[in-house]
Amino acid sequence: MKGTHALATTLALLILSTTPAAAQLAIHGEIVHTMEGPSIANGVVLISEGKISRVGPADTVDVPDGYQSRKVAVVTPGLIDAHATVGLSGILNYDHDQEQLERSEPIQPELRAIDAYNPRDPLVRWVRDFGVTTVNTGHAPGAVISGQAMIIKTNRLNISDGLIEPFSMIMATLGSRSLASGQGVPGTRAKAVAILRTELTKAQAYLTKSTADDPDKHPDRDLRMEALVAVLKKEKPLLITAHRHHDIQAALRLAREFDFRLILDGASEAYELLEPIKEAGIPVIVHPTMMRNQGDAENMTFENAKRLHESGIPIALQSGFEPYVPKTRVVLFEAGMAAAYGLPQEAALAAITKNPAEMLGIADRVGSLAPGKEADLALFDGDPFEYTTHCVGVVIDGEALPVAKR
């Protein structure tokens, strides 16, 4: 039995590895989850020139001559990790490959993830082997503002080739993880919120001066202010990691005061504030289900995603950042755990496909299977949320890629 499994794996890898980049493909699935409507039994996805050209039941889709066919049990859109540090936090767990957090200052919105991202780090391939085709990755929680995030696909060895958005959002933290040790700044929650409010106020003044009619009154270029101005102009969201209920409330107050697009991250005690979060129209990237319940997250619940979903609050799931080996989780397993604790399976799959695409502003490109969208697919030999299921291949921009069965 073991030898048969190994042979099947070898054959699958051989078939996928011989597929030319951006080939014309017909992906047949016993179940095809399009995330555009009901799942399709015995469905087909046609792919040409890196895009999806047709999706539908097999008896309604004619496969043109010359297309290479693949048959699998389940097809989903390529999975999207809504908040990661992969590519900045490396697999070795040594200082030289841990680029996710700069501790020299509490406020550093000018730090660009793209300047630190390593597309060749083994962790990037690791998450791809589980069907993750797109990551919103960047600086980790641990400073009041730790830096920027970027959106990139997981199949390219050169950053520019797979880049979707070089600057997707600014990453901030409220709570004990944003506090400095000893006599450092900030030492208290009040100070952390105060210095964040101060920087946003400075950015308001910078924006006013930058748009003055008299060019002589324009300020000198300031990369920090430019980044925050993008938040104030609602061009980019401010993601605030906050777990305690009072830190979540502080984030909501800041969003009202400065009228920016807030995304709540982590939010372990969001179940205490369902109505205020819903009324504010704020989406939540829920903490990893398997995160350790300690520190600010000591009151987390496995049912957080379920409760937020039932309240009508938009959610996405994430791998987040873990300060221990192997430095990343996999959103496929996070979604499976959330489903095990009450999140409906369709909602769990949406939380790692369609929902993050909408939250990140890339739903016109990825996140569901529809004609005209980029051909990013994850292929499975069974129910994706079953423990014994394997990801048996991914397709990114029409390129079929082999995976190592984990």
Helices and strands as residue ranges (DSSP letters): H 2-17, E 25-32, E 40-48, E 51-57, G 58-60, E 68-77, E 79-84, G 95-97, G 113-115, H 122-128, E 132-138, E 145-153, H 159-162, E 163-173, G 176-178, H 189-210, G 215-217, H 223-232, E 238-242, H 245-258, E 262-266, G 270-272, H 274-280, E 284-286, G 295-297, H 304-310, E 315-317, H 331-340, H 345-350, H 354-359, E 377-380, E 391-396, E 399-401
